[in-house]
Amino acid sequence: MVARFPAGKANRSALMAAAARALPYLLVLLAFALRLYRIDYQSIWRDEGVSLHLAASTIPAILANRAADVHPPLYFILLRFWTGLAGFSELSGRFFSLLFGVLLVPGLYFVVRRVFGKGTALVAMAIAVFSPLYVVYSQEVRTYSMLPLLYLLIIYGLYQLAQGKGLAWRHWITLAAVEMVSLHLHYFSIFAVAYVNLFVAVLWLRWRGIKLRRWLVSQGLVVLCCVPWAWMVME
């Protein structure tokens, strides 16, 4: 009996360690299952109908329609390409949102684990997995499941700056690309971009370790890439 106890204890420890390693993957699978469950139960509502209508249109028609509306065009263009690959249906349109809703879960694990540790990362994953709001938006033919993932990437970039890690050119360009995509998905992303620049400005004034030229060039690219669409909207 005495000889078997350490082996049994070691086996239990090994099983617990294996379970801990598997838990993030299980949470991702659970997120997928919850978002897929009854994804086609609710009928298409008005805004989803608009999304599907635009996905069946040409790109010039999408641009013209969105220039006179309250949403930018990128989501509808991406949805058009997606339905061209996956087929045009209510299910394929909603599945496009589901993909980003699921991607948010491992994204949270990656970011939160680096900042707060594995335990907190698992809690953040669990909250996202079971959040009714995230589940609902992952089952709608709308852009809202994409935005949290992009905002998470922005926050992680700012965290790296706050930690005193000087970002290389590729990191600044990546941050600018995320900002540009966000702005062309939803106009409310202007608040995220404003926060980025306010955060970096305060950090530069207090620390001066940030490469001012890289910051200005990256944000200049954001402005330049938004000018064509702004011009279309104002015409």
Accessible surface in RSA format (square Angstrom, percent):
REM  Atomic radii and reference values for relative SASA: ProtOr
REM  Chains: A
REM  Algorithm: Lee & Richards
REM  Probe-radius: 1.40
REM  Slices: 20
REM RES _ NUM      All-atoms   Total-Side   Main-Chain    Non-polar    All polar
REM                ABS   REL    ABS   REL    ABS   REL    ABS   REL    ABS   REL
RES MET A   1   187.95  97.3 148.51  98.3  39.45  93.9 123.59 105.1  64.37  85.3
RES VAL A   2   134.45  88.5 127.35 115.3   7.10  17.1 131.28 114.1   3.17   8.6
RES ALA A   3    90.83  83.5  63.89  98.6  26.95  61.3  73.66 103.7  17.17  45.5
RES ARG A   4   181.72  76.3 176.26  89.8   5.47  13.0  57.93  79.2 123.79  75.0
RES PHE A   5   121.85  61.0 114.50  70.9   7.35  19.1 121.53  73.7   0.31   0.9
RES PRO A   6    79.58  58.0  72.36  66.0   7.23  26.3  75.96  62.7   3.63  22.5
RES ALA A   7    56.93  52.3  48.07  74.2   8.86  20.1  55.85  78.7   1.08   2.8
RES GLY A   8    24.33  30.0   0.00   N/A  24.33  30.0  22.99  63.1   1.34   3.0
RES LYS A   9   116.87  57.0 116.78  71.7   0.09   0.2  62.54  56.3  54.32  57.9
RES ALA A  10    59.20  54.4  47.94  74.0  11.26  25.6  54.80  77.2   4.39  11.6
RES ASN A  11    92.30  63.7  91.21  88.1   1.10   2.6  19.06  45.9  73.25  70.8
RES ARG A  12   131.39  55.2 130.38  66.5   1.02   2.4  64.41  88.0  66.98  40.6
RES SER A  13    63.17  53.4  55.15  73.6   8.01  18.5  34.68  73.9  28.48  39.9
RES ALA A  14    60.67  55.8  49.34  76.1  11.33  25.8  57.51  81.0   3.16   8.4
RES LEU A  15   125.50  69.9 121.34  86.8   4.17  10.5 121.91  85.6   3.59   9.7
RES MET A  16   141.89  73.5 133.50  88.4   8.39  20.0 108.59  92.3  33.30  44.1
RES ALA A  17    44.95  41.3  35.73  55.1   9.23  21.0  43.75  61.6   1.21   3.2
RES ALA A  18    42.27  38.9  38.22  59.0   4.04   9.2  38.55  54.3   3.72   9.8
RES ALA A  19    61.51  56.6  50.43  77.8  11.08  25.2  58.07  81.8   3.44   9.1
RES ALA A  20    42.26  38.9  36.50  56.3   5.76  13.1  41.84  58.9   0.42   1.1
RES ARG A  21   149.21  62.6 143.14  73.0   6.06  14.4  69.56  95.1  79.64  48.3
RES ALA A  22    39.89  36.7  36.18  55.8   3.71   8.5  39.81  56.1   0.08   0.2
RES LEU A  23    69.47  38.7  69.39  49.6   0.07   0.2  69.47  48.8   0.00   0.0
RES PRO A  24    13.23   9.6  12.93  11.8   0.29   1.1  13.23  10.9   0.00   0.0
RES TYR A  25   158.83  74.2 157.65  89.7   1.18   3.1 110.01  82.7  48.82  60.2
RES LEU A  26    99.99  55.7  96.19  68.8   3.79   9.5  96.58  67.8   3.40   9.2
RES LEU A  27    16.34   9.1  16.15  11.6   0.19   0.5  16.34  11.5   0.00   0.0
RES VAL A  28    37.19  24.5  37.19  33.7   0.00   0.0  37.19  32.3   0.00   0.0
RES LEU A  29   115.28  64.2 111.75  79.9   3.53   8.9 112.09  78.7   3.19   8.6
RES LEU A  30    67.04  37.3  63.11  45.2   3.93   9.9  66.52  46.7   0.52   1.4
RES ALA A  31     0.00   0.0   0.00   0.0   0.00   0.0   0.00   0.0   0.00   0.0
RES PHE A  32    72.08  36.1  72.08  44.6   0.00   0.0  72.08  43.7   0.00   0.0
RES ALA A  33    52.33  48.1  44.84  69.2   7.48  17.0  48.62  68.5   3.70   9.8
RES LEU A  34    58.54  32.6  54.22  38.8   4.32  10.8  54.55  38.3   3.99  10.7
RES ARG A  35     0.53   0.2   0.53   0.3   0.00   0.0   0.00   0.0   0.53   0.3
RES LEU A  36    69.06  38.5  64.35  46.0   4.71  11.9  64.35  45.2   4.71  12.7
RES TYR A  37   148.39  69.3 137.55  78.3  10.84  28.2 110.22  82.8  38.17  47.1
RES ARG A  38   118.16  49.6 100.14  51.0  18.02  42.9  33.69  46.0  84.47  51.2
RES ILE A  39     7.96   4.5   5.50   4.1   2.46   5.9   5.50   4.0   2.46   6.7
RES ASP A  40    88.95  62.3  72.27  71.9  16.68  39.4   9.88  23.3  79.07  78.9
RES TYR A  41   138.62  64.7 111.38  63.4  27.24  70.9  73.81  55.5  64.82  79.9
RES GLN A  42   121.05  67.7 118.97  86.9   2.07   4.9  46.65  99.3  74.40  56.4
RES SER A  43    93.00  78.6  76.38 101.9  16.61  38.3  50.67 107.9  42.33  59.3
RES ILE A  44    55.27  31.5  31.27  23.3  24.00  57.9  31.27  22.5  24.00  65.1
RES TRP A  45   116.81  46.9 108.34  52.4   8.47  19.9 116.44  62.1   0.37   0.6
RES ARG A  46   183.53  77.1 165.07  84.1  18.46  44.0  78.61 107.4 104.91  63.6
RES ASP A  47    35.13  24.6  34.96  34.8   0.17   0.4   1.04   2.4  34.09  34.0
RES GLU A  48     1.24   0.7   1.24   0.9   0.00   0.0   0.00   0.0   1.24   1.0
RES GLY A  49    27.70  34.2   0.00   N/A  27.70  34.2  22.91  62.9   4.79  10.7
RES VAL A  50    43.38  28.5  40.17  36.4   3.21   7.7  42.51  36.9   0.87   2.4
RES SER A  51     0.00   0.0   0.00   0.0   0.00   0.0   0.00   0.0   0.00   0.0
RES LEU A  52    20.78  11.6  20.75  14.8   0.02   0.1  20.78  14.6   0.00   0.0
RES HIS A  53   122.43  66.9 113.96  79.2   8.47  21.7  75.53  77.8  46.90  54.6
RES LEU A  54     3.52   2.0   3.52   2.5   0.00   0.0   3.52   2.5   0.00   0.0
RES ALA A  55     4.69   4.3   0.00   0.0   4.69  10.7   0.00   0.0   4.69  12.4
RES ALA A  56    74.51  68.5  34.36  53.0  40.15  91.3  42.88  60.4  31.63  83.8
RES SER A  57    22.84  19.3  13.04  17.4   9.79  22.6  13.57  28.9   9.26  13.0
RES THR A  58    77.65  55.2  76.54  77.6   1.11   2.6  67.76  91.0   9.89  15.0
RES ILE A  59    53.45  30.4  52.12  38.8   1.33   3.2  52.12  37.5   1.33   3.6
RES PRO A  60    96.82  70.6  89.29  81.4   7.54  27.4  92.29  76.2   4.53  28.2
RES ALA A  61    44.93  41.3  33.52  51.7  11.40  25.9  41.40  58.3   3.53   9.3
RES ILE A  62     0.00   0.0   0.00   0.0   0.00   0.0   0.00   0.0   0.00   0.0
RES LEU A  63    49.47  27.6  49.47  35.4   0.00   0.0  49.47  34.7   0.00   0.0
RES ALA A  64    64.89  59.7  51.28  79.1  13.61  31.0  55.61  78.3   9.28  24.6
RES ASN A  65    64.53  44.5  53.13  51.3  11.39  27.4  14.99  36.1  49.54  47.9
RES ARG A  66     8.72   3.7   8.60   4.4   0.12   0.3   0.00   0.0   8.72   5.3
RES ALA A  67    20.22  18.6  11.34  17.5   8.89  20.2  11.59  16.3   8.63  22.9
RES ALA A  68    95.81  88.1  53.95  83.3  41.86  95.2  65.36  92.0  30.45  80.6
RES ASP A  69    61.91  43.4  44.04  43.8  17.87  42.3   5.56  13.1  56.35  56.2
RES VAL A  70   109.56  72.1  98.68  89.3  10.88  26.2 102.57  89.1   6.99  19.0
RES HIS A  71    26.59  14.5  26.59  18.5   0.00   0.0  13.98  14.4  12.61  14.7
RES PRO A  72     0.12   0.1   0.00   0.0   0.12   0.4   0.00   0.0   0.12   0.7
RES PRO A  73     6.40   4.7   6.40   5.8   0.00   0.0   6.40   5.3   0.00   0.0
RES LEU A  74    41.01  22.8  40.52  29.0   0.49   1.2  41.01  28.8   0.00   0.0
RES TYR A  75     2.22   1.0   2.22   1.3   0.00   0.0   2.22   1.7   0.00   0.0
RES PHE A  76     5.92   3.0   5.92   3.7   0.00   0.0   5.92   3.6   0.00   0.0
RES ILE A  77    28.10  16.0  28.10  20.9   0.00   0.0  28.10  20.2   0.00   0.0
RES LEU A  78    60.97  34.0  58.58  41.9   2.39   6.0  58.76  41.3   2.21   5.9
RES LEU A  79     0.00   0.0   0.00   0.0   0.00   0.0   0.00   0.0   0.00   0.0
RES ARG A  80    76.92  32.3  73.21  37.3   3.71   8.8   5.68   7.8  71.24  43.2
RES PHE A  81   110.69  55.4 105.67  65.5   5.02  13.1 108.86  66.0   1.83   5.2
RES TRP A  82    54.55  21.9  51.58  25.0   2.97   7.0  53.98  28.8   0.57   0.9
RES THR A  83     7.85   5.6   3.68   3.7   4.17   9.9   0.93   1.2   6.93  10.5
RES GLY A  84    66.84  82.4   0.00   N/A  66.84  82.4  35.62  97.7  31.23  69.9
RES LEU A  85   157.95  88.0 123.44  88.3  34.52  86.8 125.76  88.3  32.19  86.6
RES ALA A  86    51.84  47.7  14.89  23.0  36.95  84.1  26.17  36.9  25.68  68.0
RES GLY A  87    34.50  42.5   0.00   N/A  34.50  42.5  33.21  91.1   1.29   2.9
RES PHE A  88   111.21  55.6  80.56  49.9  30.66  79.8  80.56  48.8  30.66  87.7
RES SER A  89    51.06  43.1  43.01  57.4   8.05  18.5  42.81  91.2   8.25  11.6
RES GLU A  90    55.26  31.7  48.45  36.7   6.82  16.2  18.80  36.4  36.46  29.8
RES LEU A  91    86.78  48.3  85.44  61.1   1.34   3.4  85.44  60.0   1.34   3.6
RES SER A  92    10.04   8.5   5.97   8.0   4.07   9.4   9.80  20.9   0.24   0.3
RES GLY A  93     0.00   0.0   0.00   N/A   0.00   0.0   0.00   0.0   0.00   0.0
RES ARG A  94     5.18   2.2   5.18   2.6   0.00   0.0   0.23   0.3   4.95   3.0
RES PHE A  95    52.62  26.3  52.62  32.6   0.00   0.0  52.62  31.9   0.00   0.0
RES PHE A  96    16.30   8.2  16.30  10.1   0.00   0.0  16.30   9.9   0.00   0.0
RES SER A  97     0.70   0.6   0.07   0.1   0.63   1.4   0.63   1.3   0.07   0.1
RES LEU A  98     0.15   0.1   0.15   0.1   0.00   0.0   0.15   0.1   0.00   0.0
RES LEU A  99    61.86  34.4  60.70  43.4   1.16   2.9  61.01  42.8   0.85   2.3
RES PHE A 100    44.67  22.3  44.67  27.7   0.00   0.0  44.67  27.1   0.00   0.0
RES GLY A 101     3.91   4.8   0.00   N/A   3.91   4.8   3.35   9.2   0.56   1.3
RES VAL A 102    18.07  11.9  18.07  16.4   0.00   0.0  18.07  15.7   0.00   0.0
RES LEU A 103    91.69  51.1  89.46  64.0   2.22   5.6  89.46  62.8   2.22   6.0
RES LEU A 104     7.46   4.2   7.46   5.3   0.00   0.0   7.46   5.2   0.00   0.0
RES VAL A 105     0.20   0.1   0.20   0.2   0.00   0.0   0.20   0.2   0.00   0.0
RES PRO A 106    48.57  35.4  44.24  40.3   4.33  15.7  45.21  37.3   3.35  20.8
RES GLY A 107    17.02  21.0   0.00   N/A  17.02  21.0  16.06  44.1   0.96   2.1
RES LEU A 108    29.89  16.6  29.89  21.4   0.00   0.0  29.89  21.0   0.00   0.0
RES TYR A 109    31.99  14.9  31.99  18.2   0.00   0.0  28.60  21.5   3.39   4.2
RES PHE A 110   100.06  50.1  95.86  59.4   4.20  10.9  99.59  60.4   0.48   1.4
RES VAL A 111    10.76   7.1  10.76   9.7   0.00   0.0  10.76   9.3   0.00   0.0
RES VAL A 112    18.79  12.4  18.21  16.5   0.58   1.4  18.79  16.3   0.00   0.0
RES ARG A 113   119.30  50.1 111.06  56.6   8.25  19.6  17.73  24.2 101.57  61.6
RES ARG A 114   142.95  60.0 112.13  57.2  30.82  73.4  31.42  42.9 111.53  67.6
RES VAL A 115    43.91  28.9  19.34  17.5  24.57  59.2  19.59  17.0  24.32  66.0
RES PHE A 116   141.20  70.6 109.72  68.0  31.48  81.9 117.35  71.1  23.85  68.3
RES GLY A 117    29.34  36.2   0.00   N/A  29.34  36.2  27.20  74.6   2.14   4.8
RES LYS A 118    67.14  32.8  59.98  36.8   7.15  17.0  40.69  36.6  26.44  28.2
RES GLY A 119    49.32  60.8   0.00   N/A  49.32  60.8  38.63 106.0  10.69  23.9
RES THR A 120    65.40  46.5  59.81  60.6   5.59  13.3  36.68  49.3  28.73  43.4
RES ALA A 121     0.00   0.0   0.00   0.0   0.00   0.0   0.00   0.0   0.00   0.0
RES LEU A 122    29.95  16.7  28.41  20.3   1.54   3.9  28.71  20.2   1.25   3.4
RES VAL A 123    89.20  58.7  86.56  78.4   2.64   6.4  89.15  77.5   0.05   0.1
RES ALA A 124    20.96  19.3  15.76  24.3   5.20  11.8  19.32  27.2   1.65   4.4
RES MET A 125     0.81   0.4   0.81   0.5   0.00   0.0   0.81   0.7   0.00   0.0
RES ALA A 126    33.12  30.5  31.99  49.4   1.13   2.6  32.24  45.4   0.89   2.4
RES ILE A 127   114.56  65.2 107.04  79.7   7.53  18.1 113.37  81.6   1.19   3.2
RES ALA A 128     1.36   1.3   1.06   1.6   0.30   0.7   1.24   1.8   0.12   0.3
RES VAL A 129     0.00   0.0   0.00   0.0   0.00   0.0   0.00   0.0   0.00   0.0
RES PHE A 130   115.17  57.6  99.24  61.5  15.92  41.4 100.87  61.2  14.29  40.9
RES SER A 131    20.88  17.6  16.51  22.0   4.37  10.1  10.24  21.8  10.64  14.9
RES PRO A 132   103.80  75.7  98.28  89.6   5.53  20.1 103.80  85.7   0.00   0.0
RES LEU A 133   107.73  60.0 103.34  73.9   4.39  11.0 106.28  74.6   1.45   3.9
RES TYR A 134    68.69  32.1  67.22  38.2   1.47   3.8  29.61  22.3  39.08  48.2
RES VAL A 135    28.25  18.6  28.25  25.6   0.00   0.0  28.25  24.5   0.00   0.0
RES VAL A 136    75.73  49.8  74.14  67.1   1.59   3.8  75.36  65.5   0.38   1.0
RES TYR A 137    74.07  34.6  73.16  41.6   0.92   2.4  30.10  22.6  43.98  54.2
RES SER A 138     0.96   0.8   0.96   1.3   0.00   0.0   0.00   0.0   0.96   1.3
RES GLN A 139    34.33  19.2  31.31  22.9   3.03   7.2   5.78  12.3  28.55  21.7
RES GLU A 140    30.98  17.8  30.98  23.4   0.00   0.0   8.14  15.7  22.84  18.7
RES VAL A 141     0.00   0.0   0.00   0.0   0.00   0.0   0.00   0.0   0.00   0.0
RES ARG A 142    11.29   4.7  10.98   5.6   0.30   0.7   2.43   3.3   8.86   5.4
RES THR A 143     7.04   5.0   6.33   6.4   0.71   1.7   6.33   8.5   0.71   1.1
RES TYR A 144    61.66  28.8  56.92  32.4   4.74  12.3  38.70  29.1  22.96  28.3
RES SER A 145     5.91   5.0   0.23   0.3   5.67  13.1   4.76  10.1   1.15   1.6
RES MET A 146     9.69   5.0   8.96   5.9   0.73   1.7   8.96   7.6   0.73   1.0
RES LEU A 147    15.81   8.8  15.81  11.3   0.00   0.0  15.81  11.1   0.00   0.0
RES PRO A 148    34.47  25.1  27.06  24.7   7.41  26.9  31.10  25.7   3.36  20.9
RES LEU A 149    28.84  16.1  28.84  20.6   0.00   0.0  28.84  20.3   0.00   0.0
RES LEU A 150    22.59  12.6  22.59  16.2   0.00   0.0  22.59  15.9   0.00   0.0
RES TYR A 151    62.41  29.1  61.95  35.2   0.46   1.2  57.40  43.1   5.02   6.2
RES LEU A 152    17.40   9.7  15.83  11.3   1.56   3.9  17.06  12.0   0.34   0.9
RES LEU A 153    82.85  46.1  74.41  53.2   8.44  21.2  75.04  52.7   7.81  21.0
RES ILE A 154     5.02   2.9   4.87   3.6   0.15   0.4   5.02   3.6   0.00   0.0
RES ILE A 155   100.20  57.0  99.34  74.0   0.86   2.1  99.63  71.7   0.57   1.5
RES TYR A 156    27.27  12.7  26.66  15.2   0.61   1.6  22.95  17.2   4.32   5.3
RES GLY A 157     9.61  11.9   0.00   N/A   9.61  11.9   9.43  25.9   0.19   0.4
RES LEU A 158     5.88   3.3   5.88   4.2   0.00   0.0   5.88   4.1   0.00   0.0
RES TYR A 159    55.59  26.0  50.19  28.6   5.40  14.1  39.54  29.7  16.05  19.8
RES GLN A 160    35.67  19.9  35.67  26.1   0.00   0.0   0.29   0.6  35.38  26.8
RES LEU A 161     1.74   1.0   1.33   0.9   0.41   1.0   1.33   0.9   0.41   1.1
RES ALA A 162    51.75  47.6  25.05  38.7  26.70  60.7  25.09  35.3  26.66  70.6
RES GLN A 163   101.22  56.6  70.28  51.4  30.94  73.7   5.93  12.6  95.29  72.3
RES GLY A 164    38.73  47.8   0.00   N/A  38.73  47.8  15.78  43.3  22.95  51.4
RES LYS A 165   109.41  53.4 103.29  63.4   6.12  14.6  69.57  62.6  39.85  42.4
RES GLY A 166    58.58  72.2   0.00   N/A  58.58  72.2  22.90  62.8  35.68  79.9
RES LEU A 167     7.14   4.0   5.36   3.8   1.79   4.5   5.60   3.9   1.54   4.1
RES ALA A 168    32.69  30.1  30.43  47.0   2.26   5.1  32.33  45.5   0.35   0.9
RES TRP A 169    92.44  37.1  90.65  43.9   1.79   4.2  70.81  37.8  21.63  35.1
RES ARG A 170   165.50  69.5 157.06  80.1   8.44  20.1  71.16  97.2  94.35  57.2
RES HIS A 171    65.85  36.0  61.41  42.7   4.44  11.4  44.77  46.1  21.08  24.5
RES TRP A 172     1.62   0.6   1.62   0.8   0.00   0.0   0.73   0.4   0.89   1.4
RES ILE A 173    70.85  40.3  70.85  52.8   0.00   0.0  70.85  51.0   0.00   0.0
RES THR A 174    80.20  57.0  76.24  77.3   3.97   9.5  56.43  75.8  23.77  35.9
RES LEU A 175     8.83   4.9   5.75   4.1   3.08   7.7   8.55   6.0   0.28   0.8
RES ALA A 176     0.00   0.0   0.00   0.0   0.00   0.0   0.00   0.0   0.00   0.0
RES ALA A 177    39.46  36.3  38.82  59.9   0.64   1.5  39.46  55.6   0.00   0.0
RES VAL A 178    14.74   9.7  13.57  12.3   1.18   2.8  14.70  12.8   0.04   0.1
RES GLU A 179     0.00   0.0   0.00   0.0   0.00   0.0   0.00   0.0   0.00   0.0
RES MET A 180    34.98  18.1  34.37  22.7   0.61   1.4  31.98  27.2   3.00   4.0
RES VAL A 181    54.88  36.1  53.37  48.3   1.51   3.6  54.88  47.7   0.00   0.0
RES SER A 182     0.14   0.1   0.14   0.2   0.00   0.0   0.14   0.3   0.00   0.0
RES LEU A 183    23.23  12.9  18.86  13.5   4.37  11.0  18.99  13.3   4.24  11.4
RES HIS A 184    33.42  18.3  33.29  23.1   0.12   0.3  22.84  23.5  10.58  12.3
RES LEU A 185     1.82   1.0   0.00   0.0   1.82   4.6   0.00   0.0   1.82   4.9
RES HIS A 186    20.72  11.3  20.72  14.4   0.00   0.0  13.08  13.5   7.64   8.9
RES TYR A 187    78.24  36.5  75.28  42.8   2.96   7.7  75.49  56.7   2.75   3.4
RES PHE A 188   139.37  69.7 135.60  84.0   3.76   9.8 135.60  82.2   3.76  10.8
RES SER A 189     0.00   0.0   0.00   0.0   0.00   0.0   0.00   0.0   0.00   0.0
RES ILE A 190    92.71  52.8  92.70  69.1   0.01   0.0  92.70  66.8   0.01   0.0
RES PHE A 191   142.91  71.5 136.37  84.5   6.54  17.0 137.47  83.3   5.45  15.6
RES ALA A 192    23.09  21.2  13.24  20.4   9.85  22.4  21.29  30.0   1.80   4.8
RES VAL A 193    13.92   9.2  13.92  12.6   0.00   0.0  13.92  12.1   0.00   0.0
RES ALA A 194    57.36  52.7  45.32  69.9  12.04  27.4  53.94  76.0   3.43   9.1
RES TYR A 195   118.38  55.3 114.35  65.1   4.03  10.5  84.90  63.8  33.47  41.3
RES VAL A 196     0.01   0.0   0.01   0.0   0.00   0.0   0.01   0.0   0.00   0.0
RES ASN A 197    40.50  27.9  39.30  38.0   1.20   2.9  23.66  56.9  16.85  16.3
RES LEU A 198   115.49  64.3 110.74  79.2   4.75  11.9 114.49  80.4   1.00   2.7
RES PHE A 199    52.16  26.1  45.22  28.0   6.94  18.1  50.42  30.6   1.74   5.0
RES VAL A 200     0.00   0.0   0.00   0.0   0.00   0.0   0.00   0.0   0.00   0.0
RES ALA A 201    29.38  27.0  29.17  45.0   0.21   0.5  29.38  41.4   0.00   0.0
RES VAL A 202    68.53  45.1  68.24  61.8   0.29   0.7  68.53  59.5   0.00   0.0
RES LEU A 203    30.96  17.2  30.65  21.9   0.30   0.8  30.78  21.6   0.18   0.5
RES TRP A 204    56.75  22.8  56.75  27.5   0.00   0.0  50.39  26.9   6.36  10.3
RES LEU A 205   109.13  60.8  89.42  64.0  19.71  49.5  89.59  62.9  19.54  52.6
RES ARG A 206   200.58  84.2 160.35  81.7  40.23  95.8  48.15  65.8 152.43  92.4
RES TRP A 207   102.28  41.0  83.16  40.3  19.12  44.9  59.08  31.5  43.20  70.1
RES ARG A 208   145.31  61.0 121.77  62.1  23.54  56.0  52.10  71.2  93.21  56.5
RES GLY A 209    30.83  38.0   0.00   N/A  30.83  38.0  18.31  50.2  12.53  28.1
RES ILE A 210     8.92   5.1   0.30   0.2   8.61  20.8   2.50   1.8   6.42  17.4
RES LYS A 211   115.80  56.5 110.56  67.8   5.24  12.5  56.83  51.1  58.98  62.8
RES LEU A 212    66.54  37.1  61.83  44.2   4.71  11.8  61.83  43.4   4.71  12.7
RES ARG A 213   180.46  75.8 173.50  88.4   6.96  16.6  62.15  84.9 118.31  71.7
RES ARG A 214    58.90  24.7  58.90  30.0   0.00   0.0   2.30   3.1  56.60  34.3
RES TRP A 215    25.87  10.4  25.87  12.5   0.00   0.0  25.27  13.5   0.60   1.0
RES LEU A 216   101.01  56.3  93.13  66.6   7.88  19.8  93.78  65.9   7.23  19.5
RES VAL A 217    60.24  39.6  53.00  48.0   7.24  17.4  59.30  51.5   0.94   2.5
RES SER A 218     0.00   0.0   0.00   0.0   0.00   0.0   0.00   0.0   0.00   0.0
RES GLN A 219    18.70  10.5  17.86  13.1   0.84   2.0  17.14  36.5   1.57   1.2
RES GLY A 220    30.45  37.5   0.00   N/A  30.45  37.5  29.31  80.4   1.14   2.6
RES LEU A 221    63.92  35.6  63.23  45.2   0.68   1.7  63.23  44.4   0.68   1.8
RES VAL A 222     5.54   3.6   5.54   5.0   0.00   0.0   5.54   4.8   0.00   0.0
RES VAL A 223    94.20  62.0  90.72  82.1   3.47   8.4  93.79  81.5   0.40   1.1
RES LEU A 224   120.92  67.3 112.64  80.6   8.28  20.8 112.89  79.3   8.03  21.6
RES CYS A 225    60.66  45.9  46.03  51.3  14.63  34.4  13.91  35.2  46.75  50.4
RES CYS A 226    28.68  21.7  27.58  30.8   1.10   2.6  23.04  58.4   5.64   6.1
RES VAL A 227    75.83  49.9  74.18  67.2   1.65   4.0  75.54  65.6   0.29   0.8
RES PRO A 228    84.24  61.4  74.92  68.3   9.32  33.9  82.36  68.0   1.87  11.6
RES TRP A 229    22.30   8.9  19.75   9.6   2.55   6.0  21.42  11.4   0.88   1.4
RES ALA A 230    42.27  38.9  37.67  58.1   4.60  10.5  42.26  59.5   0.01   0.0
RES TRP A 231   158.38  63.6 157.81  76.4   0.57   1.3 145.88  77.8  12.50  20.3
RES MET A 232    69.47  36.0  62.15  41.1   7.33  17.4  43.75  37.2  25.72  34.1
RES VAL A 233    60.68  39.9  44.65  40.4  16.02  38.6  44.65  38.8  16.02  43.5
RES MET A 234   145.59  75.4 109.16  72.2  36.44  86.8  75.55  64.2  70.04  92.8
RES GLU A 235   152.52  87.6  87.54  66.2  64.98 154.7  64.93 125.6  87.59  71.5
END  Absolute sums over single chains surface
CHAIN  1 A    13479.5      11680.2       1799.3       9775.7       3703.8
END  Absolute sums over all chains
TOTAL         13479.5      11680.2       1799.3       9775.7       3703.8
